[in-house]
Amino acid sequence: MAEHYNVVVIGGGIHGAGIAQAAACAGYSVLLIEKTRLAAGSSSRSSKLIHGGLRYLESLEFSLVRESLAERERLLKIAPGLVRLQPFHIPVYTDTSRRPLTVRTGLSLYALLGRLHRDSRFRKLRKRDWDTLDGLETSGLQAVYRYHDAQTDDVELTRAVMQSALDHGGVLRCPAEFLEADMMATGSRVHYRSSGNETACTADVLVNAAGPWAHLVDRHITPAPDPVPVELVQGTHLVVEGAVDHGCYYLEVPSDRRAVFLLPWGEHALLGTTETPYTGDPDNVAPLPEEETYLLDVLKHYFPRRPQRVVERFAGLRVLPVAEGAAFGRSRETRLTVDNPTQPRRVSIYGGKLTGYRATAEKVMAMLRQTLPVRPALADTATLRIGPDQ
């Protein structure tokens, strides 16, 4: 007889792990199926930031920024060994498109959306402190603003969230390949391959959290969900030689006015990211030579005396809504699609940010409680400690 679970999750990235944790902590039986390893895709190829998304203010995504800032504060409390507050610097030059008043206004709004918490405060650095900023170019520099956001190891965070799910009764099958699912009035029958053997289980609800592979997973669900108008956008990062000792840098690309970050990453620095439309197999995403040139040109422009040697490069995929114009200005809101709004048996997740994984999981569980039986909760993910200092 096939094993039965209240919830089956496809995909072992941060959103899949977050939903598995939320379901297990809510008292439900949950199985997560992951093809290769936890955080094998986009959840290991991010900018490693837990942040409110300062630049999302330019596209008026106030609710997303507010939610993300709240989640940042929450993660600083529940995962102190994994999420660390960092100073961020925004340099403003004579040729920067975002003028000092614009930057100050944006940072003020950022602080307001962060409920004026002490971690949301910002200040303008004194000119005599500019020479301490890791070799930042000072010719033409008019002002430097310092604010705070947080940084994490995205792989370790995903593993810690999944471990919390396992600690509360969740089950992980990894590596295990999802094959197909048949939706029924009472749930679904899910087929997957593990250790060379095909296995079937049943579930009250099925959650597609496969990230860039979500549209491919949907194709193997019967009846097939309606297609979602999204596209994949590649983001490349470079790990460049030499440490960054005095925080993080929010840099405006001279050529197209996008934002690029230079961040501390161990004994080196992390530089990214790009936004390149991608139409191939998500398994084959890789950095492009022109993306590397683009990023190194930014590094040379702002830090002309830093080494340019690349010690590692990687590319991940964002799932963004189809729209006119550049990807930089598109919404980063997570899109949840269901088979039946009043009694969902299947939820597919498109898009989403590392910072908001827990909030997204809670939204999914709020939808699924219309379908799932009542269970006593085991823990609250909003206060449950995760990681090495739990």
N, C-alpha and C positions, 0 to 999 in steps of 0.2 A: 504494500500500500504506500502511495506517495506521501512524503512528509508534507505537513501543512504549516504555513506561517501566516500570521496576520498581515505582515508586510514583506514583500520581496523587492529589493533595490538592485537595479542594474547600474554598475559603475562605482569604482572605488576612488574617485577623486574627493575633494573636500566636501562637495554637496552630497554625494552619496554617503560618505562617512557621517556627515552631520545629520542626515535623515535617519540613518541607522541608529545613531545615538539618541536622537529625539524619540524615535519609536520605542527603543528598548527602555529608555528612562520613563516613558509613559506607561510601561507595563505590558507592551505588546511583544510577541515573538516576531523576530525579524531576521531575514537572511539577506546578506549582501553578496552579489556575484561580481567578481572583478576579473577581467580577461588576463592581465599580466601581473601587475603589482600595484599596491596602493600608491596613489599620487603619481602614476606613470605618465599621465598626459599633461594637461594644462596646469594641474595643481602642483607640478614640480617645475613649471616654466613661467612662473609669474614674476612680477617685480618685487615679490616678498614683502609687500606693504600691507599693513592693517591701518587703513586711513579713511578719513571722511570723504576724500575726493574733492580737493579744493577746486580743481579745474571744472568739475561738474556744475559749479555755480554759473559758469559762462553759458551753459545750456539750460539754466533755470531748473535743474533737478534738485530742488530744495528738500523734498521729502526723502530722496535717496541719501543726500548728504547728512540730513538729520539722523536718519536710521543708522547710517554707517558710523557716524561719530558716537552714537550711543553704544553700538556694538564694539567699537574700539575701546571705549572705557570699560565695558564689561569684560572683554578679553584680557585687558591689562590686569584685571582683578582675578579672573578665574584661571589664567594661564601665564602667571608671572615668569615662569621659566622658559617660555616660548615666545612671548610677545613683549617687546621692550620699546619704551618711548625713546624717540630720537629727535634731536634738533634738525630742522630743515631750513635751508637758506634760499631765498629768492633774490638773486642779484638783478638790479635794474640799471641798464646802460642808456647812453644817449640815443641809441638806435633800437632799444627794446620797444615793442608795440604796446605792452602793458605798462602804463606809466605809474609813477609812485602812488598817485591818488587812487588809481584803479586797484593796485595791489593792496593798499591799506583798506579800501572799501571791501574788497573780497575777503581779506583776513578778519575784518571786523564782523562781517556777516557769518563767516566760518565760526568765529567765537560765539556769536549769538546762537547759531544752530547747535553749538556744543554746550548750550546752557551756561555759558560764561564759566565753565569749569576751569580750574587752574591750568589744566593741560591744554586749554584752548587759547591761552594768552599769547600774544606776539609782541615783538618790539623791533625797532629799527636799530641796527648795530652802529656803533660809533666808528668813524672813519679810521681811527687808530687801530681798530680791531680787524680791519680788512686783511692785513698781511698774515693773519693766523688761519685763514680759510683755505688750507691745503693747496696753495699756489693759484688760487682764483685770479684771473686777469683783472687788474685794477685800472687799466687804461680805458677811459670813457665810462667808468663805473660811477653811478650817481647815488645809489643807495643799496643797502642789503637788509632784507627783512628776515627775521628769525621767528619761526613758529614750531609747533611740535606735532608729529604724527608717530606711528609705531611701525616696527619692522619685525618680521618673523622668519623662521625657516618653514616654508610652506609644506615641505615633505614631512617634517617632524610634527607639525601641527595636525596634518591629516592623519598621521599614524596615532597621535595621542587621542584624537576624537574617536577614531575607530576602536582604539583600545578601551575607551570609556564605554562604547557600545557593547563590546565583548564582556566587559566587567559587569554589565547589567543584563546579560543573558543573550546578547546578539550572537549571530553565527556568521562566519566569513568563509566563503569558498573562493580561494585565490591560489593559483591561477585557475580560472573556470570560464569557459566561453558560453555566453548566452546564445541560444540557438533560435528559439521562437517562443511565443506565448499565445495561447488561445483564450480570448476573453469570453466569460460566461456571465449569466445573470447573477451568480453567487460569488464571482471572483475570477480567477484565472488559473490556467495550468501552464506552468513554465518549464521549458526544457533547456537544459544546459549540459555542457561536456566538462567533466572534471577527471583528471588522471586517466584520460583516454576513454572514459566510460560516459555514455549518455545517461543523464538522470532527469527525472521529472519531479516537480513538487507543485503543490497548489498554494494559492494565496488569496486572502480576502481582497488585498489591493496590490497593485504593481506600480512601482515608481521607476521611471526612466530618468536616471541621473548620469547619463553617459557623456555629458559635455559635448565636445565637437562631434562625437559619434551618435548623438541623440537621434538625429534624423535617420541614421542607418538602423538603429534599434527599433524605431517606430515602424520601419518597413517590415519587420519580422513579427509584428503584433497583428493578430487577426481578431476582429476586423481592423483594418489599417486606420490609424488616426488620420485626421485631416492634416495635410502638409502645412508646415509653419513657414511663413516667409522670412527666413533668416539667411545670413551669409556668414562665412568664416573669414576672419581677418587675422593674418599672421602677425605676431609680435616677436621680434628678435631681441635678445639680450646678449651682451658681451661681458665676460669677466676679464678685466684688464689689470695688468701688473701694477702693483703698488697700492698700499693701504690708503684709505680715507680716514683721517683721524679726528676730524672736528664736526662730524655730522653728515647730513645728506644735502644734495643740491638739486633744486628745481630750476631747470634751464630752458629758456625759450630758443627753439631751433631758428637760426637766422633765416633759413631758406623758406620755411613754411609756417613759422610761428607756433608749431606744436610744442608740447612740453615733453622733455626728456629728463630722466632722473640719473644722477650719479650717487651711488649709495655705498656705504661700507659693506664688505662681504669677506669676512675672515681677514686674511693678510693681503687681500686684493680689493678691487672695487667693482661694483656691478653697474653697468651702463645700459639703459634701455628706456623706452622700447620703440619699435617701429609699428606701422599699420599698413600692411600689404594685403590686398584681397587674395584669398586662397580658394582654389576650386578643386584641388586634388584629393587624394586619399589622406585622411587625417593621420594615418600611421606614418606617412612619408614627409611630414612637414620638417623643414630644415632651413637654417639661416641662408640668406642669399648674399652674394658678394656685394651687391649694391646697398643692402641694408647695413652691412659692416662698414662700408665706406661712409654712409650717411651718419652713423653713430660716431665713428672716429673723427669725422670732421667737426662734430659738435664738441667732442672732448678737446680737440686741438684748439678750437676757437676760444673756449672758456678756461682751459687749463693747458696753455701752450708748453709748459715745462714738465708736464707729467709724461711718464712712459706711455707709448702707444701699443705695446705688445699685448696681444690677445692670448690669454691662457685657457679660455673656454668660451664656447658660444652655444646658444640653444635658442630654439624657437617654439612658441606655443600658439594656440589658436583661441581667439575670442569668438563667441557666438553673438552676433549683433543683428538687430532688425534690418531688413532691407529698406533702404531709403536713399534719397538723392544726397549728393554731397559727400564730403570726407568722413571717414569713420571716426575721426577725432571728436566730432560734434554730436555723434549719435547717442541715444539713450543707453545707459548701462543697467536699466531696470531688468530684473529677472522676469521672464514670462513663464507662467504655469498654465498648461493646457490639460483639460480633463475630458473624460468620455461622457460624464453625466454630472452637471454642476450640483444637483441635489443629493446624489448618492454616488460619488466617484469610485470607480474600481481601478482606474488607471490615471496616473498623473505623469506628464512629461515636463522636464525642466529645460528651458532654453535660456542661455545667458547666465548671468550671476557673477558676483564678485567674491573673492576670497574673504574679504572683511565681513560680508553679510551672510556667510554660510549658515550660522546658527539661526538668524532671523528667518532665512528662507526655509530652513527645516521646520521651524515653528509654524510658518504659514502653510506648509504642506500638511503638517499634522492637524492643523485646524480644519482643513478641508476634509481630511480622511476620517476625522472623528464622526462625521455624518454617516459613515459606512461601518466603521469598526465597532466591535462590542465595547461596553464600558469596562475599564480596567483601573485598578488603583495604581497611581503613579509611584514609581520607585525613586525618582530624583527629578530635580529641576535643572535643566541645562543652563539656565541663566545664572545659577549660583554654584553649580557643580565644578569643582576644581579639576583640571586636566593637566597632563604633562608631568615633568620630573618633580615639581614642587607641590603636587596635589596632597 
